[in-house]
Amino acid sequence: MMMLQPRVEILHEKKLIGKHLAMSFADNKTRELWRSFIPYRKEITNAVGSELYSLQLYSPAFFSPFNPHELFEKWAAVEVTDFDAIPEGMEAFTLTRGLYAVFLHKGSSTDNSTFQYIFSSWLPDSEYMLDDRPHFELLGTKYKNADPNSEEIWVPVRLKF
C-alpha cells in the first residue's frame, strides 16, 4: 500500500472541551474514554463544527525507547469558541499554535499501518523531527469507529537542525 506524503501546516491555537484519561498502549482505555464523553457532548453549547478531537499528550521521552506500558494522557474533545460554559465533569484544554504533519488515514481505527509508516518511514526520512506538543486525530462527520472512512492524523513536527 503506497502512503501519500502529508501536508505540513501551521495549526492555530484551538480551545477544546472534553474528558481525559491516563492510559498506556498496553492498557488502552480509549473505548472507556469515548463512552464517557459521547453521551454528554451535546452539553457543550459553544462547539465549533462537529469534528471530534482524539488527542494524546506524551512525555518528551515517550518514544525513546518506546515502552507500551508507559502512561500518557488521552483526550476526547470538541473545539469551542471560549471556555465560558464548561459542562460538569469536563475540562478545558488549549491546543497551542504549531507546525504539524497531517496524514489522511483510511481504514479501521484498529489498523496501525499509517502510524507505522509515519514513525518508521516518513519521519526518519523527512526534514522534520517530532516536537513536544500534543498529537491528535481529527475525526470528521463521516467517522465511525472501525469503519473505513477517513480521519486526519496530526503529528507535531519541527525542522531538523
N, C-alpha and C positions, 0 to 999 in steps of 0.2 A: 504494500500500500504506500503510495507516494504522499508524503506530507508537504503541504504548502508552506511557504515562508509566511511568517507572521507580519502583521502590520505593527509598526512601532510608533507609539503616540504618547503625548503628554496627557495624563488624566488630571483634570482639575479637581480641586477639593470637593468632596461629597459628604453630606451629612446622612448618616444611616441610623435607623432604629431597629432593634431586634433583640434576639436572645443569643447567648453563647454558652458553650460547654468546653471543659478541658477534656482532651482525649488523646489517644495515640493511634498510629496506623494499626497496631496490633489489637487495640481495644477501641475500635471505631464506633462512636456514638452518634454518627450523622443522622441516622434514621430517628433516633430518640430526639435529637435537637429539632429537626424539622417537624416532627409530630407535635412538639410542644409549642411551635411557632405558628404554623399554618392556620390552625383554628382561630387564632387571635389576631391575625394580620389585618383584618378589616377594622380593628380598633385603632389602627394608625390612620388618623384622619387627614394628615397632611402629606400623604405619599406623592412622590413624583413618578408618574408612569406606573407600569405594572411589573417591571422586572424585579427579580429576586436576586439577592447577593448571597453567595455562599463563600464566606471569607475566612482565611486561615492566617493566624499570627504565629510565626515560628521564631524561635530564638535565633540570634545571629549565627550560631554554630550548629544549627539543627541538621544541616545536610552533610556535615563533615566531621566524623564519618556518620553516615545515615544509620539511625537506630530506630527500628519500627516501634520500640517501646517508649521512646521519648515523647513527653507530653507537648501538645500545642493547644492553642485556643481556636475554636471554630465558631463562627457566627452564622446565623440565618437572619437576614435583614432586608429592609427596603430603604430606598433613598427617600428623604423627606426635605421639605423646604426649610424647616427650622426645628429646634428642639423645644418648642413651646408646649407641646402636648405629648408627653411620653406615657404610653399606657402602663398600668401597673404590671410589674413582672418583666418589663422590658427595659433596655438601656440604650443610651446614645453612644455612637461611635463616629469619629471624624476620620474619613479616609483622606489622607493628605495628598497634595499635588505631587506628581512624579511621573517618570518615564516607565512605560510598560510595553512588553511584547505581548501582542494579542493573537491568540491562536483560535481557530474555529475547530471545534470538536463535534464530529457527527458520530453518533452511536450511543450505546448504552452508557449510563453513568458508572457502570462497573467495569467498563473497558478502559484499562490504564495505558493503552498503546500511545495515546497522544502525550501523556505525561512522560512516558519512557523516551519518546522521541525528543521532547523539549529538553530534558535534563541530561540525556546520554548522547544525543547527536547535535541538535541545533545549538544549544547554549555553549558547549565547549568549542564548537567550530565557528561561532559568531564573533562579532566585535564587542559583545556585551558580556557582563557578568551579573549574577544575582545582586540585587540591592536589598537592604534590610528594611523592607516595608511589607505591608500585607499582600498576600496572594489572594486572588478571588476568581470565582466563576460567576459570570453574569448569565442568569437563567431567564430567557425571554418568554414571551407569551406562549410560544409553541412547546416549551419544555414540559416533558413528563418524565418522571424517573424511569430509567431502563427502557426508554423509547428512543428510536434512532433519529430524533430531531437535534438541531444544533444548539450548542451553547458556546459561549466565549470563555476562554481561559486566559486570565490576565496575570502575567508574571512580571514582578518588579525587576527592572534592569537598570544598569548604568554602564557607560562605556568603560572598556578595559583601559588601564593606563599603560 
